Structures are given as structure tokens and as C-alpha cells.
Amino acid sequence: MAYSPLGRGVLTGSITKFSDIPEGDFRRLLPKYQEGTLQRNLRLVDAIKPVAERKGITPGQLALAWIRTLSDRPGMPTIIPIPGGTTSDKVVQNTKDVPLLSDEEMEEIDAILKEHEIVGSRY
């Protein structure tokens, strides 16, 4: 199970700075969402946006497509993402028409992931 595959909203573009996280929200306590650290991690989101745009999907859908494609590879376990959604539209967006990615797209994403190390611990 891939819990919070959309980075608790970061990969959807709904969080672009620390102040986007509401007061009292659990994410304000997490190390990788702190001021400065969050900005470094958002570089990854900025880097994958062009890949998503070329594919005609959102960055969040690209993250889910990456998981789906990775799960389909020989020798990989079945990975079931558990994306959240604060509205019914988001739930539909996160579950409908999530494509498989080509080998070239996966290679491009792998290269982006190597360039952009995620900083800050999960909890």
C-alpha cells in the first residue's frame, strides 16, 4: 500500500508554500513541510510539471501513474496507492483515467528523482 502518494497535497500543487498549510494542520509539524525544507522539496514538483503537461494530466495524476506503472513492472509487487481527496472532484481526478507511462516517461521521471533529493524526514 502506498499511503499518501500525493505527498499530502504537495504533488497536487495545492501547497506551494508553508503558509498554504492551515493553522492547526498536522503537516505543519512534519519536518519535510517546514519553511525552507518545503521550498527545496517543491523543486521536484516544479520539475515534473512539464512531464504531466505533455501527458495532459495533473502532477498528482502523474504521481499515481508512476506508481501504477512501477507496479506493472516485472518483479515488482502490486502497489496500491491510497490517495486522499478533500472533495469528490479530487477523488474522481485521482482515480479516473490514470494512465500507464511509457518507458521513456519513466526514465525521465527517474532522472528527475535523482536530481531532486527529498529533504526532511517523513514524521
N, C-alpha and C positions, 0 to 999 in steps of 0.2 A: 504494500500500500504506500502510495506517495502522498503523504499528508502535507497540506498547504502547498501544492505545486505551483501556485501563483505568487509565492513569496509574500503571503499575507497582504496582497494588494499591490505590491511594488511592481510586479511584472505586468499588471493590467494598465499601468500608467496613472492609477488613481492617487498614488503617492509620489510626489516629485520633490518634496522637502519635508523636513521634520514637522513643521507646523501644519502639514496636511493630516497628521495623525491627531485625532481628537484628544482633548484633555481626558485623563482617566482611562484611556485605551491601553490595554496590555502591551501593545507594540512599543509604546514609549519607554518601556522598561528593558526591552531586548537590546543587547549590545550592537547587533548589526543595523539597527534602525536609529542609532544615536546621531546627533548632528556631526557632520564630518565623515563619519563612517558610512552613513546612508548615502551621502553625495558620491563617495567612491564606488559604492555598490550600484548606484544608478547609472554609472558609465556602461555597465553591462546591458542594462535595459536600452540605453541610447544606441548601443552597438547592434542590438538585434532588431530594432525597429525597421531598418531598411529591408531586412530579410522578410519580416512579416508583411510589409507593404508590397513587396514584389509578389508575395504569395496571395495577397488580397485578404489577409486575416489580421487579427489584432495580435499584439505581442503576447497576451495571455493565451490566445489560441495557439500561437507558435510554441509556447512552453508545453502546452498539452500535446501538441502534435509531436514534439521532440520525445516526450515520454512514450507516446503511443508507438512511434517508430522504433525507439530503443527497445521497447517491449517485444516488438515483432522480430527482432534480430535473432539469428540462430545462437543458441547457448545462453540467451538472456532469459531471466524469469519473466513471468507475466507481471507487469506493473500496472496497478490500478490506481489512477490518480483520484484524489478526493478534493476537488476544488470547491471552495466556498462560493457563496454569492449572496450579496445583501439585497438583491432584487430578483424578481422572477426573470427579467430580461437578462441579467448577468448569468443566471443558471442556464438559461437556454443558450446563450452565447458560448458558455463553457462546455456544453455537452453536444451541441449540434454542429455538424459539418466540420469537425476537427479532422483535417486531412493527415495522411501519411506524408512524410517528407522524402525527397529523393536522396540518394547517396551524396550528391553534390551539396545539397542543402545541409545535410547532417555534418559533412566535412566543414562547411563554412561556419556552422554553429560551434563545432568542436574547436575550431581555430579561435573564434571569439571567446569561448570559455577559457582557453589557455591564456589569452591576453588580459583577461579581466578577473583577477582573483577576488573572490568574495571575502570581505574582511568583517571581523566581529563574529562572536560565537552566536549560535542559534538561540540559546537561553542564557 
